[in-house]
Amino acid sequence: MTKPILIMIFAAVIGVSMVAAGVYVLAGLGWALLIGAVPFLALSAVLMRGLTGAK
């Protein structure tokens, strides 16, 4: 696999894991995990859109 695809998958896995952990905890640290997941999910979405050649 190419490097951008690996980065996209890695960022998506981190983001989804942080969302899952944040929902599971959802007190104090949970909100921080949910907010921290946003940049990773946004990064993976931008890379996926760029790699698929969206018009």
C-alpha positions in Angstrom: 0.0 0.0 0.0 1.1 3.5 -0.6 2.0 5.9 2.2 -1.0 8.2 2.0 -3.4 5.2 2.2 -1.6 3.9 5.3 -1.7 7.4 6.9 -5.5 7.6 6.1 -6.2 4.2 7.7 -4.0 5.0 10.7 -5.8 8.3 11.3 -9.2 6.8 10.9 -8.4 4.0 13.3 -7.1 6.5 15.9 -10.1 8.7 15.5 -12.7 5.9 15.8 -10.8 4.5 18.8 -10.9 7.9 20.5 -14.6 8.3 19.8 -15.3 4.8 21.2 -13.2 5.5 24.3 -14.8 8.9 24.8 -18.3 7.6 24.6 -17.4 4.7 26.9 -16.0 7.1 29.6 -18.1 10.3 28.8 -17.1 12.0 32.0 -14.3 14.6 32.1 -11.7 12.7 30.0 -14.4 11.4 27.7 -15.2 14.8 26.3 -11.5 15.5 25.7 -11.3 12.2 23.8 -14.3 13.1 21.6 -12.9 16.5 20.8 -9.4 15.0 20.2 -10.8 12.6 17.7 -12.1 15.3 15.4 -8.7 16.2 13.8 -7.9 12.6 13.1 -11.3 11.9 11.5 -11.0 15.1 9.5 -7.5 14.2 8.3 -8.7 10.8 7.2 -11.7 12.2 5.4 -9.6 14.8 3.5 -7.0 12.1 2.5 -9.8 9.7 1.4 -11.4 12.5 -0.7 -8.1 13.4 -2.3 -7.1 9.8 -3.0 -10.4 9.0 -4.6 -10.2 12.0 -6.9 -13.5 13.7 -5.9 -14.7 16.3 -8.3 
